Each structure stands twice: as C-alpha cells, then as structure tokens.
Amino acid sequence: NAGVIQTPRHKVTGKGQEATLWCEPISGHSAVFWYRQTIVQGLEFLTYFRNQAPIDDSGMPKERFSAQMPNQSHSTLKIQSTQPQDSAVYLCASSPGQANTEVFFGKGTRLTVV
Amino acid sequence: GDSVTQTEGLVTLTEGLPVMLNCTYQSTYSPFLFWYVQHLNEAPKLLLKSFTDNKRPEHQGFHATLHKSSSSFHLQKSSAQLSDSALYYCARNSGGSNAKLTFGKGTKLSVKS
C-alpha cells in the first residue's frame, strides 16, 4: 500500500495563473479530504468527499477554489488566478469513512505563488 | 462553534523532562479526540485517539486523557526524547457520520540534549 499519493510535490506558479493539484487516495477508502497547512493557521479544512460525492466544502474559498472527484481513484484541487496568500502546503487525506477512524495523509503539495 | 485550541505554538524541552501539550475543545456533543504528529518533511500521522469507554490511549510512550468536564485532551509523556521533536496537532471529529476532522493550530515540540 503506497499510501495517499499527491502530485506534484512542489509547484511554483506566477500570480494570476491556475494551479491544479492531484491526489490518489488509498484504495478502498470512501472519504477523501483536502486541507491547507500554513505555519500561522496550522491545518485548515477545505473540503471532503464521501464515495466521490461532495459532502462538506465549508472551508473552501468560494471564488477561486474548486475540488472534484471524478472517480474513486483520484481527486483534484484547482486554484484559479492564484495569489501570493495561496502559498501553502496542500494536503490530501483519505479514510475508511467512519467518524472515529484514522485519517491518512499524503505528503502534500507545496504551492508557491510568485 | 466546534473548535480545537492548542495554546502553545512552541514548546522547548531538555531531553528526559516530562512533556505536556495542551488541547481543549468546544463542542455541543461528546466528540472523538485525536493527536497527530508530523515529523519534518513527512505526512501527519495518527499518534493516538480517544476511546468511547474512556480508556486512556497510549502509544510510543505518549498518553492522553479525555476530561469531558474541562473539555480537554492534553498529550503527555513522562520523559522526552530527541526523536520526539515534531509538530503535534490535536483534532476532533464533527459528530454523527461526518468523518471530517477539525485541527488545532499545532504545537511544535523541540527537544534538546
């Protein structure tokens, strides 16, 4: 089991450009999450899918961020018109889906907007 | 609202001294509480989680006790090791069938010789 796989590991974009981040969850896990990690805010929840359906996107900045899960083996997080304040590590995670089960994280994509 | 508070951003200790990292939560119900640890350049991973029957979870010398009266789940270890240096996050679930975790801002533990 390779764990949660995120690509790319590092991405540099110019201000105003689009960034797409990819995630492959652990096979068989029904829940997929996206978090943003910064020194100041820690781990901020962005969005959550269960069985590919969007369940909770309460943490997503509405205007430029979107997430999709077209099939059970991958999810994408897209940021349009990137801004310097979007610079962060974006972490994808998956779990079997029950409320008290372990959530497994990928190593993240470090996004730098210049 | 439902939140998790970790009061210390950085804790610096000398090897061999006891560790205590604070975690309190706000909730309208009794959530499950978790501690995750993230070593440098690695993914966060589960360290321990609360039990429904109030047993005290333990792992790698760390333990935490869920105190519902004070809404706390502090992480403790009797003797810090250099390898314990890492970022520690306290988290809570969202209730019902929602598997989402809400995390605190994290505490960086630095253990020195």
Interface residues (C-beta under 8 A of the other chain):
Chain A: G3 V4 A31 F33 Y35 V40 Q41 G42 L43 E44 F45 Y48 R50 I55 D56 L91 S95 G97 Q98 A99 N100 T101 E102 V103 F104 F105 G106 K107 G108
Chain B: Q6 F32 N41 E42 A43 P44 K45 L46 K49 T52 Y89 A91 N93 S94 G95 G96 S97 N98 A99 K100 L101 T102 F103 G104 K105 G106
